[in-house]
């Protein structure tokens, strides 16, 4: 009763002195709204000013040990030699350039005129010397220095990579058995090595894969008779142009030397092995799927490569005596390998062996960490048909299986983008960069590639007709390159491009 009387008194007091109750109710209602709005504003302001979750690629460890005050090189020419882990190196260049919006000297097709000597007109968007600034060049070519210098700036950093000719020959035989006539005739690599002249004819297309392949890629005559004088001359020519020659067998040490030479952060040279072949056959020892090999397409033998899918893996076994004979057969390559391997270790001695061991350990640790973050199954490479995303399936070469990776599910956007760059296969990556640099041009649909339309060696090739694919790509290329930078017609002034459709089949 007392409480009720006091409430009535208070109500009458308020109503009498301060106005009716409904006014107070309205006032309290608006105060509540204002308070809620202020509270929500604080919450939203906190969320908007709060930094986004940091990707592992933005952590301090991504930079690696300090490089001092040097500035990163952005004018780079990489001679992409065959079967030397060069696809992995090219992926690093692609990543570095894409992240910084650099301009690539991309081919009209998928290689820069290979195996013909490089010609500047093979670069898409080339309009004459110094007309356009290109930052990075790295697709397959047969080196031709005067033509490269028309495209790349004077301060360009040139580098390449080499491999022991025995290991290179094993890989080359596995990849190009259905491409090189010399390999195709031999039952196994050992049979070829026992009597190479029985199988090798230097006049036949694509037999350059079977002898002194490094020498050939550097732009020299791979069929020349070996002499110390000739070998020394070739070595001197390479040293005159290339500031660094990496060694495939010491890949991690090579990456540390490259990082310091280019003044790049550590993550720029961390990689997962790309375009690697399966070393041992799986339970199904023959090739599966309907992929035409990149190497086979490059040589214009797509149909034959398609039929090879049911063949057994090639026999690569060699005796010690056969390995020595293989070095003699590739004597020019063997000379280069010994010479630049010696220089490589001299560079490491100058760098400091203790420091090299420390930085290699950091590189491997970083690779392991990124592998756990980015890749399924602990980073173990898998067969292409197991990769659900067709856009990151590696293309298959000949009768060997090329392995790839699957991304870890549930990655945030920034991390997923960075991880995807590290595993995107070479051909798909080139397409992506091409579409960014030339957005108005008709670009191949990446999704179509997994459905039988494959890109390699400058042509898109369907299983039933490589000619159709060549015309589809080269029709546009010819229209774009109809006139040279000085106004003259290319087909008259540029001998390399005469009969371009026919020569596309060589690559």
C-alpha positions in Angstrom: 0.0 0.0 0.0 2.8 2.4 0.9 4.6 1.7 -2.3 1.5 2.2 -4.4 0.7 5.6 -2.7 4.2 6.8 -3.3 4.0 5.7 -7.0 0.7 7.6 -7.5 2.2 10.7 -5.8 5.3 10.5 -8.0 3.2 10.1 -11.1 0.9 13.0 -10.2 4.0 15.1 -9.4 5.7 14.4 -12.7 2.5 14.7 -14.7 1.6 17.9 -13.0 5.1 19.6 -13.1 6.9 18.1 -16.1 4.1 17.2 -18.5 2.1 14.2 -19.5 3.4 10.6 -19.3 3.4 10.0 -23.1 5.9 12.7 -23.5 8.3 11.0 -21.1 7.7 7.7 -22.8 8.6 9.3 -26.2 11.6 10.9 -24.8 12.9 7.7 -23.2 12.3 5.9 -26.6 14.4 8.4 -28.5 17.1 8.3 -25.9 17.2 4.5 -26.2 17.5 4.7 -30.0 20.3 7.2 -29.8 22.2 5.1 -27.3 21.8 2.0 -29.5 23.0 3.9 -32.5 26.1 5.1 -30.7 26.8 1.6 -29.4 26.5 0.2 -32.9 28.7 2.9 -34.3 31.5 2.1 -31.8 31.3 -1.6 -32.8 31.4 -0.9 -36.5 34.2 1.6 -36.1 36.2 -1.0 -34.2 35.7 -3.6 -36.9 36.5 -1.2 -39.7 39.7 0.1 -38.0 40.8 -3.4 -36.9 43.5 -4.7 -39.3 42.5 -7.7 -41.4 43.9 -11.0 -40.5 47.5 -11.2 -41.7 48.3 -13.8 -44.3 51.4 -15.9 -43.6 52.9 -14.4 -46.8 52.9 -10.9 -45.1 54.8 -12.1 -42.0 58.4 -10.9 -41.3 59.7 -14.4 -42.2 58.6 -13.8 -45.8 61.4 -11.3 -46.2 64.2 -13.5 -45.0 67.6 -12.2 -43.9 68.4 -8.6 -44.7 69.9 -7.8 -48.1 71.1 -4.3 -47.1 70.2 -1.3 -49.2 70.1 -2.9 -52.6 67.1 -2.4 -54.9 65.3 -5.4 -56.4 66.0 -6.1 -60.1 63.0 -5.8 -62.3 64.6 -6.2 -65.7 65.3 -9.9 -66.0 65.9 -12.3 -68.8 65.9 -16.0 -67.9 66.9 -18.5 -70.5 64.6 -21.4 -69.8 66.6 -24.5 -70.7 64.8 -27.8 -71.1 64.5 -30.4 -68.3 66.5 -28.4 -65.7 63.8 -27.4 -63.2 63.3 -24.3 -65.3 59.5 -24.4 -65.0 59.9 -23.9 -61.3 62.1 -21.0 -61.8 59.7 -19.5 -64.4 56.9 -19.8 -61.8 59.0 -17.5 -59.5 59.4 -14.9 -62.2 55.7 -15.1 -63.0 54.8 -14.6 -59.3 57.2 -11.8 -58.7 56.1 -9.9 -61.9 52.4 -10.4 -61.3 52.5 -9.2 -57.7 54.3 -6.0 -58.9 52.3 -5.5 -62.1 55.5 -5.9 -64.3 55.2 -6.4 -68.0 56.2 -9.7 -69.5 57.7 -10.4 -72.9 55.2 -13.1 -73.7 55.2 -15.3 -76.8 52.5 -15.1 -79.5 51.8 -18.8 -78.7 53.5 -20.6 -75.8 57.2 -20.6 -76.7 59.3 -17.8 -78.3 59.7 -19.4 -81.7 61.5 -22.6 -80.4 63.3 -24.4 -81.8 64.0 -21.7 -84.3 66.5 -19.0 -83.2 64.7 -16.3 -81.2 63.4 -13.3 -83.2 62.0 -10.2 -81.4 58.8 -10.3 -83.5 57.9 -13.5 -81.6 57.1 -11.3 -78.5 53.5 -10.2 -78.3 53.1 -6.5 -78.2 56.6 -5.8 -79.6 56.6 -2.6 -81.7 60.3 -2.1 -82.3 63.5 -1.5 -80.2 62.7 0.5 -77.0 59.2 1.2 -78.1 57.8 -0.7 -75.1 59.4 -1.5 -71.7 59.4 -5.2 -71.0 60.5 -6.3 -67.5 60.7 -10.0 -67.6 61.4 -12.6 -70.4 61.5 -16.3 -69.5 59.5 -18.5 -71.9 61.3 -21.2 -73.9 63.5 -19.9 -76.7 66.7 -20.8 -78.6 68.9 -17.9 -77.4 69.8 -15.2 -79.9 71.4 -12.3 -78.1 71.0 -9.6 -80.7 67.3 -10.2 -81.0 66.8 -10.4 -77.2 68.6 -7.1 -76.8 66.0 -5.5 -79.1 63.3 -6.4 -76.6 65.0 -6.1 -73.2 66.5 -3.0 -71.6 70.3 -2.5 -71.4 70.4 -3.1 -67.6 68.7 -6.5 -67.9 70.0 -9.2 -65.6 70.6 -12.4 -67.6 70.6 -15.8 -65.9 70.0 -19.5 -66.8 70.2 -23.0 -65.3 72.0 -26.2 -66.3 71.9 -29.8 -65.3 74.2 -32.9 -65.5 73.8 -34.2 -69.1 73.1 -37.7 -67.9 70.2 -36.7 -65.7 69.1 -34.3 -68.4 69.2 -37.1 -71.0 67.1 -39.4 -68.8 64.4 -36.7 -68.4 64.6 -35.7 -72.0 64.1 -39.4 -73.1 61.1 -39.8 -70.8 59.5 -36.5 -72.0 60.3 -36.5 -75.7 60.4 -40.2 -76.6 57.4 -39.7 -78.9 58.7 -36.4 -80.2 62.4 -37.0 -81.1 62.8 -39.6 -83.9 66.1 -40.8 -82.4 64.4 -41.6 -79.1 61.3 -43.0 -80.7 63.2 -45.7 -82.5 65.1 -46.9 -79.3 63.5 -49.4 -76.9 65.1 -47.8 -74.0 67.7 -45.1 -73.1 70.4 -47.8 -72.7 69.7 -49.0 -76.2 70.1 -45.5 -77.6 73.3 -44.9 -75.6 74.9 -48.1 -76.8 74.9 -47.0 -80.4 73.5 -43.5 -80.7 74.5 -43.1 -84.3 72.2 -46.0 -85.2 69.2 -43.9 -84.1 70.3 -40.3 -84.5 70.0 -38.3 -87.7 70.8 -34.6 -87.2 68.6 -33.7 -90.2 65.4 -34.9 -88.6 63.1 -32.5 -86.8 63.3 -32.5 -83.0 66.4 -34.7 -82.7 68.0 -31.7 -81.0 66.4 -33.1 -77.9 68.7 -36.1 -78.2 72.1 -34.4 -78.3 73.7 -31.5 -76.5 70.4 -30.0 -75.6 71.9 -27.3 -73.4 74.3 -26.2 -76.1 71.4 -26.0 -78.5 69.2 -23.9 -76.1 72.1 -21.4 -75.7 71.9 -20.9 -79.4 74.9 -22.9 -80.6 75.3 -25.9 -83.0 74.6 -29.0 -81.0 75.9 -31.3 -83.8 79.4 -29.6 -84.0 82.3 -31.9 -83.4 83.8 -31.5 -80.0 87.0 -29.6 -79.5 88.4 -27.9 -76.5 88.7 -24.7 -78.5 85.1 -24.8 -79.6 83.9 -25.6 -76.0 85.9 -22.8 -74.5 84.5 -20.3 -77.1 81.0 -21.4 -76.2 81.7 -21.0 -72.5 83.1 -17.5 -73.1 80.1 -16.4 -75.1 77.8 -17.5 -72.3 79.9 -15.8 -69.6 79.9 -12.6 -71.6 76.1 -12.4 -71.4 74.8 -14.3 -68.4 75.6 -13.0 -64.9 74.5 -16.1 -63.1 74.3 -19.8 -64.1 72.3 -21.9 -61.6 72.8 -25.7 -61.2 69.8 -27.9 -61.0 71.3 -30.5 -58.7 71.9 -27.8 -56.1 68.6 -26.0 -56.5 68.3 -24.6 -53.0 71.8 -23.1 -53.1 71.0 -21.7 -56.5 67.9 -20.0 -55.1 70.0 -18.3 -52.4 72.5 -17.0 -54.9 69.7 -15.8 -57.1 67.9 -14.1 -54.3 71.0 -12.1 -53.4 71.8 -11.4 -57.0 68.3 -10.0 -57.7 67.8 -8.5 -54.2 64.5 -10.3 -53.8 62.7 -11.3 -50.6 62.9 -14.9 -49.4 59.4 -15.9 -50.4 60.1 -14.9 -54.0 62.5 -17.8 -54.3 60.5 -20.3 -52.2 58.9 -22.8 -54.5 57.2 -26.2 -54.9 58.6 -28.4 -57.6 56.6 -27.9 -60.8 56.3 -30.0 -64.0 58.0 -32.9 -62.1 57.4 -36.4 -63.5 56.3 -39.4 -61.5 59.5 -41.4 -60.8 57.7 -44.7 -60.2 54.6 -46.1 -62.0 51.5 -46.2 -59.9 49.3 -49.3 -59.6 48.1 -48.4 -63.1 51.4 -48.4 -65.0 50.1 -46.9 -68.2 49.0 -43.3 -68.7 45.4 -42.5 -67.9 43.2 -39.6 -69.0 42.9 -37.8 -72.3 45.7 -35.3 -72.2 48.0 -34.5 -75.1 51.6 -33.9 -73.8 53.0 -30.4 -73.9 56.2 -31.7 -75.5 54.3 -33.6 -78.1 52.1 -30.7 -79.0 55.1 -28.5 -79.2 56.5 -30.7 -81.9 53.2 -30.9 -83.8 52.6 -34.6 -83.1 49.5 -34.3 -80.9 47.7 -37.2 -82.5 50.6 -39.5 -82.1 51.1 -38.4 -78.5 47.5 -39.1 -77.8 47.9 -42.7 -79.1 50.9 -43.1 -76.9 48.8 -42.7 -73.7 48.4 -46.5 -73.5 52.2 -47.2 -73.7 54.3 -48.4 -70.9 56.7 -46.0 -69.2 60.1 -45.8 -71.0 63.1 -47.8 -69.7 65.6 -45.3 -68.3 68.0 -47.6 -66.6 71.7 -47.2 -67.3 74.9 -48.8 -66.3 77.9 -46.8 -65.2 79.6 -47.5 -68.5 76.5 -46.2 -70.4 76.5 -43.1 -68.2 80.0 -42.3 -69.3 79.2 -43.0 -72.9 76.2 -40.6 -72.5 78.6 -37.8 -71.3 80.8 -38.4 -74.3 77.8 -38.2 -76.7 76.9 -34.9 -75.0 80.5 -33.7 -74.8 79.7 -30.1 -75.4 77.0 -30.1 -72.7 79.3 -32.0 -70.3 82.0 -29.4 -70.8 79.6 -26.6 -70.0 78.3 -28.4 -66.9 81.8 -28.9 -65.5 82.8 -25.3 -66.2 79.8 -23.6 -64.7 79.5 -26.1 -61.8 83.0 -25.1 -60.9 82.1 -21.4 -61.1 79.0 -22.1 -59.1 80.9 -23.4 -56.1 83.4 -20.6 -56.4 80.5 -18.2 -56.0 79.3 -20.1 -52.9 82.8 -19.9 -51.4 82.7 -16.1 -52.0 79.2 -16.0 -50.4 80.4 -18.0 -47.4 79.6 -21.7 -46.9 78.4 -21.2 -43.3 76.1 -18.4 -44.4 74.9 -20.5 -47.3 74.0 -23.4 -45.0 72.1 -21.1 -42.7 70.1 -19.5 -45.5 69.4 -22.8 -47.2 68.0 -24.1 -43.9 65.7 -21.0 -43.7 64.6 -21.6 -47.3 63.7 -25.2 -46.6 62.0 -24.4 -43.4 59.9 -21.7 -45.1 59.0 -24.1 -47.9 57.9 -26.7 -45.4 55.7 -24.1 -43.6 54.1 -22.8 -46.8 53.6 -26.4 -47.9 51.6 -27.2 -44.7 49.6 -24.0 -45.1 48.9 -24.2 -48.9 48.8 -27.8 -49.9 46.7 -30.8 -49.1 48.2 -34.0 -47.9 51.3 -32.3 -46.5 52.3 -31.0 -49.9 52.7 -34.4 -51.5 52.4 -34.0 -55.3 49.5 -35.9 -56.9 48.6 -37.2 -60.3 46.8 -34.7 -62.5 43.5 -36.6 -62.6 43.2 -36.4 -58.8 43.2 -32.6 -58.9 39.6 -31.5 -58.8 40.3 -28.0 -60.1 40.9 -28.4 -63.8 42.5 -25.0 -64.0 45.5 -26.1 -62.0 46.0 -29.6 -63.5 49.4 -29.8 -65.2 49.5 -30.9 -68.8 50.8 -34.3 -69.5 53.9 -35.0 -71.7 54.2 -38.1 -73.7 54.0 -41.3 -71.7 55.2 -40.0 -68.3 52.9 -38.6 -65.6 53.4 -34.9 -64.7 52.4 -34.3 -61.1 50.7 -31.3 -59.5 49.2 -30.1 -56.3 45.8 -29.5 -54.6 45.2 -26.5 -52.4 44.3 -26.8 -48.8 40.6 -26.0 -48.3 39.4 -23.1 -46.1 42.2 -20.6 -46.9 41.5 -16.9 -46.6 41.4 -15.0 -49.8 44.9 -13.4 -49.5 46.5 -16.7 -48.6 44.7 -18.7 -51.2 45.8 -16.2 -54.0 49.4 -16.4 -52.9 49.3 -20.2 -52.6 47.6 -20.6 -56.0 50.4 -18.6 -57.7 52.9 -21.1 -56.3 51.2 -24.1 -57.9 49.6 -22.7 -61.0 51.0 -24.7 -64.0 53.2 -22.9 -66.5 50.7 -22.9 -69.4 47.7 -21.7 -67.4 49.9 -19.0 -65.8 51.0 -17.7 -69.2 47.3 -17.5 -70.2 46.5 -15.6 -67.1 49.3 -13.1 -67.6 48.4 -12.8 -71.3 44.8 -11.9 -70.5 46.0 -9.2 -68.0 48.4 -7.6 -70.5 46.1 -7.9 -73.5 42.6 -7.7 -72.1 41.0 -6.9 -75.5 42.5 -9.8 -77.3 40.6 -13.0 -77.6 42.0 -15.2 -74.8 41.8 -19.0 -74.4 39.3 -20.1 -71.8 41.2 -21.8 -69.1 38.3 -24.0 -68.3 38.3 -25.4 -71.8 41.8 -26.7 -71.5 40.7 -29.5 -69.2 38.2 -30.5 -71.8 40.6 -31.4 -74.6 41.7 -27.9 -75.9 45.4 -27.8 -74.9 48.0 -25.1 -75.3 51.6 -25.7 -76.0 54.4 -24.8 -78.4 52.4 -21.9 -79.7 49.2 -23.7 -80.7 46.0 -24.8 -79.3 45.5 -28.4 -80.3 42.5 -30.7 -80.1 43.0 -34.4 -80.2 41.4 -34.7 -83.6 43.1 -31.7 -85.3 46.2 -29.8 -84.5 45.8 -27.8 -87.6 42.5 -26.4 -86.5 44.1 -25.2 -83.3 47.0 -23.6 -85.1 44.7 -21.6 -87.3 42.7 -20.5 -84.4 45.7 -19.0 -82.6 47.8 -17.9 -85.6 45.0 -16.2 -87.5 44.9 -13.5 -84.8 48.6 -13.5 -84.4 49.2 -12.9 -88.1 46.7 -10.1 -88.2 48.3 -8.4 -85.2 51.8 -8.8 -86.7 50.9 -8.0 -90.3 53.2 -5.0 -90.3 56.6 -4.5 -88.7 57.4 -1.7 -86.4 58.9 0.3 -89.3 55.8 -0.2 -91.4 57.2 -2.9 -93.7 55.3 -6.2 -94.0 56.6 -8.8 -91.6 56.2 -11.8 -93.9 58.7 -10.1 -96.3 61.1 -8.6 -93.8 61.2 -11.4 -91.2 62.4 -14.7 -92.5 61.7 -16.4 -89.3 58.0 -15.9 -89.7 57.7 -17.1 -93.3 55.3 -20.0 -93.5 54.4 -19.4 -89.9 51.6 -22.0 -89.8 53.9 -24.7 -91.1 56.7 -23.8 -88.7 54.4 -23.7 -85.7 54.4 -27.5 -86.0 58.1 -27.6 -85.3 57.8 -26.2 -81.8 
